[in-house]
Amino acid sequence: MSRNAVVAHACLVVERTDGSSARCTTMQSSPPLTFRATPDGVYLVGSAAGPIGGDRLHVDVRVAPGATAVVRSAAATVALPGPDGAPSELVVDLTVAAGAALWWLPEPLVAADGCDHTARTTVRLEAGATLVLREEVVLGRHGESGGSLCQRLVVDLDGAPLVRHELRLGPRWPGGAGPAVLGDARAVAQTLVVGADAAAGKLVPRSGVRGAWMPLGEGAALTTELAASPGRLGASRPCPPGSTPLVRALPG
């Protein structure tokens, strides 16, 4: 059995209009990557299953000077194995101009049993840009141990490196289950705050969650959370100004 791999590209450009408002001047979608604008921000909607083994997906978001964008996803992204064992890839490129702000708050990425997935997020920030970025990873759906996942985060501020972080989990990288990485946890989240209140993502003590808050200088900080159950994550989940905090209960 074989299938045609999906190659998809979605692009979002947000620019400032007269006054203090912002509008999406470009909103290009390609299934399974579909953007939808709402009063609560722009949502990335999965308009088809994916990523499935062999798929190559690319999301490009650009926020112009002075504009503010909140980008969420409507549901968790589930990385699935393909029929021939080929790896899948999701590449996210985020560009935030001077005086602009981006809140990147997708739902978790779930690595289903048998998947071999790479998730790469690259962020380019100009001087004076604001970024609040949160990424959550869950090993397996309910009752699964989880597939293989390589997650990489690269962030540059004003042309200089700010963050270089890579996380490798699952059967392909058994060291990821060691005490120096996940240990007995199966869910991990990281929150990066740049140019805003760096303490906004600071960990709040919560039963069953361990982690660290790491100031990076330049008004930036990175928080990492680990939990045995994804439903326990959220001790550092940020909320955009003027928004109602999102309360979510996930099965263990």
C-alpha positions in Angstrom: 0.0 0.0 0.0 1.3 3.5 -0.9 0.1 7.1 -0.7 1.1 10.3 -2.3 3.0 12.4 0.3 1.5 15.9 0.9 3.6 19.0 0.4 1.8 22.0 1.7 2.6 25.7 2.4 0.6 28.2 4.4 1.5 31.9 4.7 0.1 34.6 7.0 1.1 38.3 6.9 -0.2 40.7 9.5 0.2 44.5 9.0 -0.8 47.5 11.0 -3.6 49.6 9.7 -4.4 53.3 10.5 -4.7 53.6 14.2 -3.9 50.7 16.5 -5.6 47.9 14.7 -4.0 45.2 12.5 -5.2 43.2 9.6 -4.2 40.0 7.7 -3.0 41.2 4.3 -2.0 37.7 3.2 -3.7 34.5 4.3 -2.7 31.6 2.1 -3.8 28.1 3.0 -3.0 24.6 1.7 -4.6 21.5 3.3 -4.0 20.3 5.8 -2.8 23.8 6.8 -5.7 26.3 6.8 -5.8 29.7 8.5 -9.1 31.1 9.9 -9.4 34.7 11.2 -11.5 35.1 14.4 -12.0 37.9 16.9 -9.8 35.9 19.2 -6.9 35.8 16.7 -6.0 33.7 13.7 -6.5 29.9 14.1 -4.5 27.3 12.2 -7.1 24.6 11.4 -6.3 21.0 10.4 -8.4 20.7 7.2 -7.1 17.1 6.6 -5.2 14.5 8.5 -1.6 15.1 9.0 1.3 15.3 9.2 1.5 11.6 8.0 4.8 9.9 7.2 6.3 11.4 4.1 4.5 14.7 4.4 6.4 18.0 4.2 4.4 20.9 5.7 5.6 24.6 6.0 4.0 27.5 7.9 5.3 31.0 7.3 4.0 33.9 9.6 5.3 37.5 9.2 4.2 40.4 11.5 5.0 43.8 10.0 6.3 46.8 12.1 3.8 48.0 14.7 1.3 45.1 14.2 0.3 42.6 16.8 -0.8 39.0 15.9 -2.2 36.2 18.0 -2.0 32.8 16.3 -3.5 29.6 17.8 -4.5 26.2 16.5 -8.0 24.8 16.7 -6.9 21.4 18.0 -3.8 19.3 18.7 -1.7 18.3 15.8 -1.2 14.5 15.6 1.9 13.2 13.8 1.0 9.8 12.3 3.1 7.1 10.7 2.8 6.5 6.9 2.5 3.1 5.2 6.2 3.0 4.1 7.8 4.3 7.2 9.0 7.6 5.7 9.5 10.5 8.1 7.3 13.6 8.2 8.3 17.2 8.7 6.7 20.4 9.9 8.7 23.6 9.4 7.5 26.9 11.0 9.1 30.2 10.1 8.2 33.2 12.2 9.4 36.7 11.4 8.5 39.7 13.8 9.5 43.2 12.8 10.6 46.0 15.0 7.8 47.3 17.2 5.6 44.3 16.3 4.4 41.5 18.6 3.5 37.8 18.0 1.8 35.4 20.3 2.3 31.9 18.9 0.1 29.6 21.0 -0.7 26.3 19.2 -2.2 23.3 20.8 0.0 20.3 21.6 1.9 18.2 19.0 1.1 14.6 19.7 3.6 12.0 18.4 1.5 8.9 17.7 2.9 5.4 17.9 5.1 4.6 14.9 5.6 8.1 13.7 9.0 9.6 12.7 8.5 13.3 12.8 10.6 16.4 12.8 9.3 19.8 13.9 11.5 22.8 13.3 10.6 26.3 14.4 12.8 29.2 13.3 12.1 32.7 14.6 13.7 36.0 13.4 13.1 38.9 15.6 14.2 42.5 14.8 15.3 44.7 17.6 12.3 46.0 19.6 10.1 43.0 18.6 8.0 41.1 21.1 7.4 37.4 21.1 5.5 35.0 23.3 5.9 31.4 22.0 4.6 28.2 23.5 5.1 24.7 22.2 3.8 21.5 23.8 4.7 17.9 22.9 2.9 14.8 24.0 4.3 11.3 23.5 1.4 9.2 22.2 -2.3 9.3 22.3 -4.2 7.7 25.1 -2.8 4.2 25.8 0.2 4.7 23.5 3.9 5.0 24.4 4.5 7.5 21.5 6.5 7.7 18.3 9.8 9.3 17.4 10.1 13.1 17.4 12.9 15.6 16.9 11.9 19.1 17.9 14.2 22.1 17.2 13.8 25.7 18.1 16.1 28.4 16.6 15.6 32.1 17.6 17.7 35.0 16.4 17.3 38.5 17.9 18.6 41.5 15.9 20.6 39.0 13.8 22.3 37.4 16.8 21.6 33.9 18.2 19.2 33.9 21.2 18.0 30.3 21.5 19.3 27.0 20.0 17.3 24.1 21.5 16.7 20.6 20.3 14.7 17.8 21.9 14.8 14.2 20.7 12.3 11.7 22.0 10.9 8.3 21.3 12.2 4.9 20.1 14.6 6.4 17.6 16.4 8.3 20.4 16.1 6.1 23.5 18.3 8.5 25.5 15.3 10.9 25.5 13.7 8.7 28.2 16.7 9.1 30.5 16.7 11.1 33.7 18.5 14.0 31.9 15.6 14.5 29.5 12.1 13.3 30.1 12.5 10.6 32.7 9.0 9.3 33.5 7.2 12.3 31.9 5.4 12.0 28.6 4.5 15.6 28.1 6.8 18.6 27.8 6.1 22.3 27.2 8.4 25.3 26.6 7.4 28.9 26.8 9.7 31.6 25.3 9.1 35.3 26.2 11.1 38.0 24.4 10.6 41.7 24.8 7.5 41.4 27.1 7.4 40.7 30.8 10.0 37.9 31.0 8.5 36.7 34.2 5.1 36.2 32.5 6.0 32.6 31.7 7.5 31.9 35.1 6.5 28.5 36.6 3.7 28.5 39.1 4.1 25.6 41.6 1.7 22.8 40.5 1.4 19.2 41.6 2.9 16.7 39.2 4.8 19.3 37.2 8.6 19.9 37.3 10.6 22.3 35.2 12.8 25.4 35.1 12.7 29.1 34.3 15.8 30.3 32.6 16.5 34.0 32.0 18.3 34.5 28.7 19.2 38.2 28.9 18.0 40.8 26.4 14.6 40.8 28.3 14.0 37.2 27.4 13.3 34.0 29.3 12.6 30.3 28.5 10.5 28.1 30.7 10.4 24.3 30.4 7.7 22.1 32.0 7.6 18.3 32.3 4.6 16.2 33.4 3.5 12.6 33.3 0.1 13.7 32.0 -0.5 16.4 29.4 -3.5 17.6 31.4 -1.2 18.9 34.1 0.8 21.2 31.8 -0.1 24.9 31.9 1.7 26.2 34.9 3.4 28.8 32.6 0.7 29.1 29.9 0.5 32.8 28.9 -2.6 34.7 28.0 -2.6 37.5 25.4 -3.7 40.9 26.8 -7.4 41.3 26.8 -8.0 37.6 26.4 -9.7 35.2 28.7 -7.3 32.5 30.0 -7.9 29.2 28.1 -8.7 26.4 30.5 -8.2 22.9 28.9 -8.5 19.5 30.4 -6.7 16.7 28.5 -7.0 13.0 29.2 -3.9 11.5 30.9 
